[in-house]
Amino acid sequence: MTIDKIRKLRNASPFRPFELITNDGGVVKIERSFAIALAPNGLSVAGYDPIGRSFYFNLDQLSGLRLARNRRVNRNGGR
């Protein structure tokens, strides 16, 4: 995992939600670009998931990235 791959997704225009995959199979969804911060030294990331839980990972704790699947919205505006 490199910080450049995360930076590319975070800075994409338009932004598309993505997920961080941890070495133990955990998934952290990033729904907004400002929800994740990249360390200046390029060795870690931190931020908040969609329900407000904070996270911090060294890059060696992450196994991958993927674009998040789109949520379906019903006709009444619910999810």
C-alpha positions in Angstrom: 0.0 0.0 0.0 1.3 3.5 -0.8 0.2 6.8 0.3 0.0 7.9 -3.3 -2.8 5.5 -4.0 -4.9 6.8 -1.1 -4.1 10.4 -2.1 -5.3 9.8 -5.6 -8.7 8.5 -4.4 -9.0 11.3 -1.8 -8.2 14.0 -4.3 -10.3 12.7 -7.2 -12.6 15.1 -8.8 -15.4 14.3 -8.5 -14.8 12.5 -5.3 -16.1 8.9 -5.1 -16.4 7.1 -1.8 -13.8 4.4 -1.2 -12.9 1.8 1.4 -9.7 1.1 3.2 -9.1 -2.7 3.7 -7.1 -3.7 6.8 -4.8 -6.7 7.0 -7.3 -8.5 9.2 -10.2 -8.0 6.8 -11.7 -4.9 8.3 -13.2 -2.2 6.1 -13.3 1.5 6.8 -15.5 3.5 4.4 -14.4 7.0 3.4 -17.5 8.9 2.3 -16.1 12.4 2.1 -12.6 13.6 1.1 -12.2 15.6 4.3 -12.8 12.5 6.5 -9.2 11.2 5.9 -5.9 12.9 6.6 -2.6 11.7 5.2 0.6 12.0 7.3 3.2 14.3 5.8 5.8 11.6 6.0 3.5 9.3 4.0 3.5 6.5 6.6 0.0 6.7 8.1 -3.6 7.8 7.7 -6.2 9.0 10.2 -9.7 10.2 10.2 -13.4 9.4 10.9 -15.7 6.8 9.5 -19.3 7.6 8.5 -20.6 7.1 12.0 -18.0 9.3 13.7 -15.5 6.6 15.0 -11.9 7.7 14.6 -9.3 5.6 13.0 -5.5 5.6 12.7 -3.5 3.2 10.6 0.1 2.8 9.6 0.2 1.9 6.0 1.6 -1.5 6.8 -1.7 -2.3 8.5 -3.6 -1.8 5.2 -3.9 -4.5 2.6 -5.9 -2.6 -0.1 -8.3 0.0 -1.4 -11.5 -0.2 -3.4 -14.2 2.1 -4.6 -17.3 1.9 -2.4 -20.4 0.4 -3.8 -23.2 2.8 -4.5 -26.1 2.7 -2.2 -29.5 2.3 -3.7 -32.0 5.1 -2.9 -35.7 4.2 -3.0 -38.3 6.5 -4.5 -39.2 8.0 -1.1 -35.6 9.2 -0.6 -34.7 6.5 2.0 -31.7 4.2 1.7 
